[in-house]
Amino acid sequence: MPLQFQFALQTIEAGKLTYKQIESCRRALRRSFGKHINILFHIFTSHPISKKPVAARMGKGKGALSH
């Protein structure tokens, strides 16, 4: 039966997290722990960020989710 370890990281303040940052973190963990581990990321967003087009007129709602 293989050993199972659980680690968790929690941020102190809010900020944006891009796909490239998540991928570089995954690669660093893979390098340090080896190939035979499972890496799972659970990222919980608390505030969806929406953006309207620049040329949109006033009104007509909030806009689509950007990230």
N, CA and C of each residue as an Amber inpcrd file, in Angstrom:
protein
   201
   0.8480000  -1.1800000   0.0000000   0.0000000   0.0000000   0.0000000
   0.8910000   1.2400000   0.0000000   0.7240000   2.1190000  -0.9750000
   1.5850000   3.3110000  -1.0300000   1.2360000   4.3100000   0.0670000
   2.2250000   5.1020000   0.4270000   2.0090000   6.1480000   1.4180000
   1.1690000   7.2670000   0.8330000   0.3380000   7.8610000   1.6670000
  -0.4780000   8.9780000   1.2090000  -0.1880000  10.1890000   2.0770000
   0.1350000  11.2920000   1.4230000   0.3920000  12.5420000   2.1130000
  -0.6340000  13.5640000   1.6490000  -1.0080000  14.4400000   2.5490000
  -1.9130000  15.5120000   2.1840000  -1.3040000  16.8300000   2.6240000
  -1.2330000  17.7620000   1.6860000  -0.7170000  19.0930000   1.9520000
  -1.7680000  20.1040000   1.5470000  -1.7450000  21.2450000   2.1830000
  -2.6790000  22.3090000   1.8250000  -1.9570000  23.6500000   1.9180000
  -2.2900000  24.5320000   1.0030000  -1.8060000  25.9050000   1.0230000
  -3.0130000  26.8250000   1.0740000  -2.9100000  27.8480000   1.8690000
  -3.9970000  28.8160000   1.9630000  -3.4020000  30.2080000   1.8520000
  -4.0570000  31.0600000   1.0820000  -3.5460000  32.4100000   0.9060000
  -4.0020000  33.3050000   2.0440000  -3.2110000  34.3260000   2.3040000
  -3.5350000  35.2840000   3.3550000  -4.3930000  36.4130000   2.8000000
  -4.1230000  36.8120000   1.5780000  -4.9060000  37.8910000   0.9730000
  -5.3620000  37.4750000  -0.4150000  -6.3810000  38.1260000  -0.8990000
  -6.9740000  37.7800000  -2.1840000  -6.1140000  38.2870000  -3.3320000
  -6.2170000  37.6360000  -4.4600000  -5.4990000  38.0600000  -5.6460000
  -5.9060000  37.2210000  -6.8360000  -5.3730000  37.5600000  -7.9910000
  -5.6800000  36.8180000  -9.1980000  -4.6720000  35.6930000  -9.3710000
  -5.1510000  34.5840000  -9.8840000  -4.3080000  33.4200000 -10.1170000
  -4.5230000  32.9870000 -11.5600000  -3.4630000  32.9960000 -12.3470000
  -3.5840000  32.6620000 -13.7590000  -3.2960000  31.1860000 -13.9740000
  -3.6500000  30.7130000 -15.1590000  -3.3960000  29.3240000 -15.5150000
  -1.8970000  29.0300000 -15.5210000  -1.0860000  29.9750000 -15.9630000
   0.3630000  29.7560000 -16.0060000   0.9470000  29.5830000 -14.6090000
   0.4230000  30.3120000 -13.6350000   0.8930000  30.1640000 -12.2640000
   0.5190000  28.8050000 -11.6990000  -0.6810000  28.3420000 -11.9880000
  -1.1120000  27.0220000 -11.5180000  -0.2630000  25.9310000 -12.1600000
  -0.0060000  26.0630000 -13.4460000   0.7810000  25.0600000 -14.1570000
   2.2340000  25.0400000 -13.6810000   2.8330000  26.1900000 -13.4090000
   4.2150000  26.1990000 -12.9170000   4.2970000  25.5920000 -11.5190000
   3.2840000  25.8020000 -10.7040000   3.2380000  25.1790000  -9.3790000
   3.1310000  23.6640000  -9.5030000   2.2860000  23.2030000 -10.4170000
   2.1360000  21.7560000 -10.6190000   3.4420000  21.1260000 -11.0860000
   4.1520000  21.8090000 -12.0020000   5.4280000  21.2740000 -12.4940000
   6.4890000  21.2280000 -11.4000000   6.5160000  22.2560000 -10.5490000
   7.4890000  22.2720000  -9.4530000   7.2140000  21.1400000  -8.4580000
   5.9390000  20.9110000  -8.1520000   5.5960000  19.8050000  -7.2600000
   5.9430000  18.4630000  -7.8840000   5.6990000  18.3290000  -9.1660000
   6.0190000  17.0860000  -9.8610000   7.5220000  16.8160000  -9.8460000
   8.3190000  17.8720000 -10.0170000   9.7730000  17.7130000  -9.9900000
  10.2710000  17.2980000  -8.6090000   9.7030000  17.8960000  -7.5670000
  10.2270000  17.6300000  -6.2290000   9.7160000  16.3170000  -5.6390000
   8.4880000  15.9120000  -5.9560000   7.9320000  14.7040000  -5.3590000
   8.0440000  13.4720000  -6.2380000   8.2690000  13.6250000  -7.5110000
   8.4080000  12.4700000  -8.3950000   7.2020000  12.2980000  -9.2990000
   7.2910000  11.2820000 -10.1510000   6.2630000  11.0750000 -11.1640000
   5.0660000  10.2770000 -10.6580000   5.2250000   9.5330000  -9.5890000
   4.2070000   8.5780000  -9.1890000   3.2740000   9.1210000  -8.1030000
   2.9660000  10.3970000  -8.1700000   2.0210000  10.9620000  -7.2090000
   0.8750000  11.6250000  -7.9600000  -0.2290000  11.7760000  -7.2880000
  -1.3670000  12.4800000  -7.8510000  -1.4080000  13.8780000  -7.2470000
  -1.4990000  14.8690000  -8.1120000  -1.5730000  16.2610000  -7.6630000
  -2.9520000  16.7840000  -8.0100000  -3.6890000  17.2020000  -7.0000000
  -5.0290000  17.7390000  -7.1950000  -5.0650000  19.1740000  -6.7060000
  -5.6490000  20.0470000  -7.4920000  -5.8170000  21.4370000  -7.1140000
  -7.2960000  21.7100000  -6.9230000  -7.6480000  22.2660000  -5.7870000
  -9.0150000  22.7040000  -5.5270000  -8.9560000  24.2090000  -5.3080000
  -9.3930000  24.9530000  -6.2870000  -9.3630000  26.4040000  -6.2040000
 -10.8060000  26.8790000  -6.1210000 -11.1300000  27.5160000  -5.0150000
 -12.4810000  27.9790000  -4.7870000 -12.5250000  29.4820000  -4.9950000
 -13.3190000  29.9120000  -5.9280000 -13.4440000  31.3440000  -6.1770000
 -14.5850000  31.8970000  -5.3530000 -14.3730000  33.0620000  -4.8090000
 -15.4340000  33.6700000  -4.0220000 -16.0750000  34.8470000  -4.7510000
 -15.3750000  35.4160000  -5.7250000 -15.9050000  36.5610000  -6.4560000
 -15.6970000  36.3580000  -7.9480000 -16.7520000  36.1090000  -8.7160000
 -16.5890000  36.0310000 -10.1620000 -16.3110000  37.4230000 -10.7310000
 -15.4540000  37.4990000 -11.7170000 -15.0800000  38.7810000 -12.3170000
 -15.7080000  38.8520000 -13.6990000 -16.5120000  39.8850000 -13.9150000
 -17.1730000  40.0490000 -15.2010000 -16.6430000  41.3040000 -15.8860000
 -16.8080000  41.3360000 -17.2020000 -16.3170000  42.4820000 -17.9630000
 -17.2300000  42.7050000 -19.1580000 -17.6070000  43.9520000 -19.3410000
 -18.4030000  44.3200000 -20.5130000 -17.4610000  44.7920000 -21.6100000
 -17.8840000  44.6970000 -22.8560000 -17.0590000  45.2320000 -23.9420000
 -16.8450000  46.7370000 -23.7810000 -15.7670000  47.2490000 -24.3340000
 -15.4240000  48.6560000 -24.1920000 -16.4570000  49.5500000 -24.8730000
 -16.9550000  49.1410000 -26.0260000 -17.8620000  49.9840000 -26.7990000
 -19.3310000  49.7700000 -26.4270000 -19.6090000  49.0890000 -25.3170000
 -21.0020000  48.8130000 -24.9380000 -21.6510000  50.0650000 -24.3510000
 -22.9290000  50.2020000 -24.6000000 -23.6640000  51.3330000 -24.0480000
 -24.0250000  51.0660000 -22.5980000 -24.4580000  52.1130000 -21.9170000
 -24.8450000  51.9920000 -20.5120000 -26.0800000  51.1070000 -20.3830000
 -26.1850000  50.4260000 -19.2600000 -27.3320000  49.5650000 -19.0090000
 -27.1150000  48.1710000 -19.5690000 -28.1550000  47.4290000 -19.7590000
 -28.1510000  46.0840000 -20.3560000 -27.4220000  45.0460000 -19.5050000
 -27.3010000  45.2350000 -18.2090000 -26.7580000  44.1910000 -17.3520000
 -25.2890000  44.3150000 -17.0610000 -24.7830000  43.3010000 -16.3700000
 -23.4300000  43.3390000 -15.8270000 -22.3680000  42.9120000 -16.8170000
 -22.6340000  41.9600000 -17.6850000 -21.6440000  41.4900000 -18.6390000
 -21.2880000  40.0290000 -18.3740000 -20.6060000  39.4360000 -19.3120000
 -20.2310000  38.0220000 -19.2080000 -19.0220000  37.8480000 -18.2970000
 -18.8700000  36.6370000 -17.7670000 -17.7070000  36.3390000 -16.9200000
 -16.4380000  36.3670000 -17.7410000 -15.4090000  37.0160000 -17.2330000
 -14.1300000  37.0380000 -17.9510000 -13.1620000  36.0230000 -17.3480000
 -13.1340000  35.8910000 -16.0320000 -12.3200000  34.8740000 -15.3610000
 -12.7250000  34.7570000 -13.9200000
